[in-house]
Every structure is written in structure tokens, then in C-alpha cells.
Amino acid sequence: MSTTTATMGSTVDVTSRNVPRFGGFNSTMLGIELRRMLRNRRTIIFTLVFPAAMFFAFGGQSGWDEKVGSGNVAAYILVSMALYGAALTAAAGGAMVAIERSLGWSRSLRLTPLKPAVYILTKALVALTMGAIAVTVVNVAGIVQGKPSMPVGTWIACALLTVVCTLVFAALGVFIGYLVPGENAMQVLGPGLALFSFVGNVLIPITEGTTMWHVASFTPMFGVAEIARSPLTHELPWYAVLNAVVWLAIFIGGAAWRMSKDTARV
């Protein structure tokens, strides 16, 4: 097979072309993605400020000093609110692909050596960073309020696990971004994640063994919530881990499939 191509009367050796390392991944693109997210006022308000505000709003509730695992109810709610904020932030970062498609940017990227997996990895790293900011904001709110009580090691472990769990929702955001056109992506994800949080044993505790609890165990929020709170509650059932892994695989697979098939400018 020939390794040369005729171009404008000359011969080009295609084997001499430089293929970027790591599938096209680079820190410049990652930095641009992060700055773009941080400049989005709606993202800052609704995914960073809102969860902390909700935590303060619940601050006057009775029963917050009751013991839960190695902490109290206030600590349990703190971890849940941090997860909710990180999930919204991660999903918003992933859903930016919907706007990129509407501007024709995703079609332009398909003309570059950038691999679909690397593109999704970049979105995931941005989501992890933004999720870490969201978790930090909510935890600072808890420190300022003074009601959550748990060992420092448990506090740090819950925060780190919450950040890792945002990968599930980053993949969900990218998947929805390829399914829904333009600005409609967050209009779907915002209410959807709120519903999953209520039904999935995040914002409202559900009694184990009830019909509602069995429904919750199949939602995307259930597994990650159990994982994020496990250092505090000292409980991590195997089916919660399975839930998180399966939903992560579904969302990553769906996002990669939709990106490989996408050629439209919406």
C-alpha cells in the first residue's frame, strides 16, 4: 500500500505526519474548558451557591444533633447537599457539549486528531474540578454554621468520595448534551437531578425495605449517595457500588456512542 499522497502536483509522505500524543489531550484545552465554566454566572449561582443556601435554610431544623454513624444528622445532610451540588455542577459541565454542537464546535473537533475518549476525559476532569469546588463551598458552609459533627478524617473521606462520584453525572451531562439541542440540556438535567435526589435517598431519607426504598435503589443517585456517606455511616452495601458502576458505564457508553455518531449542527 502506498504511503504517499499527491497534493497540488507534489507528493506528501503521510507517514511523516505528527500524530499528537495521548489522543490529542493537552493542558491548554483543559484550561480553556475550566475558564469557560467559571465565567458562566448561571453555573456559579445555581450549582455552587444554591446547595450551600439550601444547607443554611435547613439549619434551624430540630434533630440535627442526633447521632448517625460517627457523626450526627447535620453531618449526614451536609454530605448529601455536597453531593447534590457536585452532581449539578458536573452535569452542567458535561452538558456544555449541547451548546458546542449548536455553534458547530463539535463538528470542528471531529476534523482534528482529538479522540472521542479524550474529549470525554477532558469533560470529566473539568467536572471533577468544578465538583471539588462545589463540595468545598458546601463544606465551608457547614463549618461556618457549626452544627455538623464528625471526625476530621471522616469529613475529608466523605468529601473526596463525593468528588469522585461526580464522574457519574459528568458522563450523564455529556450524554444528555448529545441528545438534547442547545440550551435545553440543563432544562432537562436540572429538574431531572432534583427528582433523582428526592427519589434516590439523597434529599429525603427513605426507610430501608419500603417500596419507595426499592425504587430508589435503581436510581442513579442511590449508589453514589451511599458511597459518599459510607465513611460517616460505616455502611456500604454491595448493591450500592454495583448501582454506581452500572450507571457510570451506561452514561459513558451512551456519551461515547452519541459522540461517534454525531455530525449535526443543532
C-alpha positions in Angstrom: 0.0 0.0 0.0 1.4 3.4 -0.9 2.2 5.8 1.9 2.3 8.9 -0.3 -0.4 11.3 -1.5 -0.4 13.7 -4.4 -1.3 17.2 -3.4 -1.1 20.2 -5.8 1.4 18.5 -8.1 3.6 17.4 -5.2 3.9 14.2 -3.2 3.3 14.1 0.5 4.5 11.3 2.7 1.6 10.7 5.1 3.8 8.6 7.4 5.7 11.8 8.3 2.6 13.5 9.8 2.9 14.1 13.5 0.1 12.4 15.4 -0.5 14.1 18.8 0.3 12.1 21.9 -2.4 10.9 24.3 -5.1 11.1 21.6 -4.9 14.9 21.4 -5.2 15.6 25.1 -3.5 18.8 26.3 -3.5 21.2 29.2 -4.4 24.2 27.1 -7.7 22.8 26.1 -8.4 21.7 29.7 -7.6 25.3 30.9 -10.0 26.8 28.3 -12.8 24.5 29.4 -12.3 25.4 33.1 -12.2 29.1 32.5 -15.3 28.9 30.4 -17.2 27.1 33.2 -16.0 29.6 35.8 -17.2 32.5 33.7 -20.7 31.1 33.5 -22.8 33.0 36.0 -25.7 30.6 35.9 -23.4 27.7 36.7 -21.8 29.6 39.7 -25.2 30.6 41.1 -27.3 27.5 40.7 -24.6 24.8 41.2 -22.3 26.4 43.8 -24.4 28.9 45.8 -27.7 27.1 45.7 -26.7 23.9 47.6 -24.9 25.9 50.3 -28.0 28.2 50.6 -30.2 25.1 51.0 -28.0 23.8 53.7 -28.3 27.0 55.6 -32.0 27.0 55.1 -32.3 23.7 56.8 -30.1 24.9 59.7 -33.0 25.6 62.1 -34.5 22.1 61.9 -34.7 20.1 65.1 -33.0 16.7 65.5 -29.7 17.7 63.8 -27.7 16.7 66.9 -29.0 13.1 66.8 -26.2 10.5 66.3 -25.6 9.0 62.8 -22.7 6.6 62.5 -19.6 8.5 63.7 -21.3 11.9 63.4 -24.7 13.5 63.6 -27.7 14.2 61.3 -26.3 17.6 60.4 -23.2 15.9 59.0 -25.4 13.4 57.1 -27.3 16.3 55.5 -24.0 18.1 54.8 -22.6 15.2 52.7 -26.0 14.9 50.9 -26.1 18.6 50.0 -22.5 18.5 48.9 -23.3 15.5 46.6 -26.3 17.3 45.1 -24.3 20.5 44.4 -21.4 18.5 42.9 -23.8 16.5 40.7 -25.4 19.6 39.4 -22.0 21.2 38.7 -20.6 18.1 37.0 -23.8 17.7 34.8 -23.7 21.3 33.8 -20.1 20.9 32.7 -20.8 17.9 30.6 -24.0 19.4 29.2 -21.9 22.2 27.6 -21.4 19.9 24.6 -25.0 20.8 23.7 -24.0 24.5 23.2 -20.8 23.4 21.4 -22.9 21.4 19.0 -25.2 24.4 18.3 -22.2 26.5 17.5 -20.7 23.8 15.2 -17.7 23.4 17.6 -18.1 19.7 17.9 -18.1 19.2 14.2 -14.8 21.2 14.0 -13.3 18.9 16.7 -14.1 15.9 14.6 -11.8 17.2 11.9 -8.9 17.2 14.4 -7.0 14.2 15.7 -8.8 14.5 19.1 -10.2 11.1 20.1 -13.8 10.8 21.4 -12.5 9.2 24.6 -10.0 12.1 25.2 -12.8 14.6 24.7 -14.9 12.9 27.3 -11.9 12.6 29.6 -11.4 16.4 29.3 -15.0 17.0 30.2 -14.7 14.6 33.2 -11.6 16.4 34.5 -13.4 19.7 34.3 -16.4 18.2 36.1 -14.1 16.8 38.8 -12.6 20.2 39.3 -15.9 22.0 39.4 -17.4 19.3 41.6 -14.5 19.7 44.0 -15.3 23.5 44.2 -18.9 22.7 44.9 -18.1 20.2 47.6 -15.7 22.7 49.2 -18.3 25.5 49.2 -20.9 23.3 50.9 -18.4 22.0 53.5 -17.3 25.6 54.3 -20.9 26.4 54.8 -21.1 23.5 57.3 -18.0 24.8 59.2 -19.4 28.3 59.3 -22.8 27.0 60.6 -21.1 24.8 63.2 -23.8 22.1 63.5 -22.2 19.2 61.5 -20.1 17.0 63.8 -17.8 14.1 62.6 -14.1 13.3 62.8 -11.8 15.2 60.5 -10.7 12.1 58.7 -14.3 11.1 58.1 -15.1 14.6 56.9 -12.2 14.5 54.4 -13.0 11.0 53.2 -16.7 11.9 52.5 -15.6 15.0 50.6 -13.1 13.0 48.4 -15.6 10.2 47.7 -18.2 12.8 46.8 -15.8 14.4 44.2 -15.1 11.0 42.7 -18.8 10.2 42.4 -19.3 13.4 40.3 -17.9 11.4 37.4 -21.2 9.6 37.0 -23.0 12.9 36.5 -20.3 14.4 34.2 -20.9 11.4 31.9 -24.7 12.0 32.2 -24.2 15.6 31.3 -22.2 14.7 28.1 -24.8 12.1 27.2 -27.7 14.5 27.6 -25.8 17.2 25.7 -25.7 14.9 22.7 -29.3 14.0 22.9 -30.9 17.4 23.6 -30.3 20.6 21.5 -28.7 23.8 22.8 -29.8 25.4 26.0 -32.4 22.7 26.6 -29.8 20.4 28.1 -29.8 22.0 31.6 -33.6 22.4 31.4 -33.7 18.6 31.4 -30.8 17.9 33.8 -31.8 20.4 36.5 -35.3 19.1 37.2 -34.2 15.6 36.5 -31.4 15.6 39.1 -33.7 17.3 41.6 -36.2 14.5 41.1 -33.5 11.8 41.3 -32.2 13.4 44.5 -35.6 13.3 46.2 -36.4 9.8 45.0 -32.9 8.5 45.3 -32.5 8.8 49.1 -30.4 12.0 49.0 -32.5 15.0 50.0 -35.1 13.0 51.8 -34.1 9.9 53.8 -36.1 6.8 52.8 -36.8 3.9 55.2 -35.0 0.8 54.1 -37.2 -2.1 53.0 -40.1 0.0 51.9 -41.5 0.1 48.3 -40.0 3.6 47.8 -36.6 2.4 49.0 -36.6 -0.4 46.4 -37.5 2.1 43.7 -34.7 4.4 45.0 -32.1 1.7 44.8 -32.4 1.7 41.0 -31.9 5.4 40.5 -28.5 7.0 39.5 -28.3 8.9 42.8 -28.8 6.0 45.2 -25.4 4.3 44.7 -23.2 7.4 44.8 -25.1 8.7 47.8 -24.4 5.5 49.8 -20.7 5.6 48.7 -20.3 9.3 49.6 -21.8 8.8 53.1 -20.2 5.5 53.8 -17.2 6.9 55.9 -19.9 8.5 58.1 -22.5 5.8 58.3 -20.0 2.9 58.2 -22.4 1.1 55.8 -21.7 0.4 52.1 -23.9 -2.4 50.6 -22.5 -4.2 47.6 -25.6 -3.3 45.5 -24.9 0.4 46.1 -21.5 0.1 44.5 -23.0 -2.0 41.7 -25.6 0.7 41.1 -22.9 3.4 40.7 -20.7 1.3 38.4 -23.5 0.3 36.2 -24.9 3.8 35.8 -21.4 5.2 35.1 -20.9 2.6 32.4 -24.3 3.4 30.9 -23.6 7.1 30.7 -20.0 6.8 29.5 -21.1 4.3 26.8 -24.0 6.5 25.8 -21.9 9.6 25.6 -19.1 7.9 23.5 -21.8 6.3 21.2 -23.6 9.6 20.6 -20.3 11.5 20.0 -19.1 8.9 17.5 -22.4 9.2 15.6 -22.9 12.9 15.9 -22.3 15.1 12.8 -25.1 17.5 13.2 -25.1 21.2 14.0 -28.2 21.7 16.1 
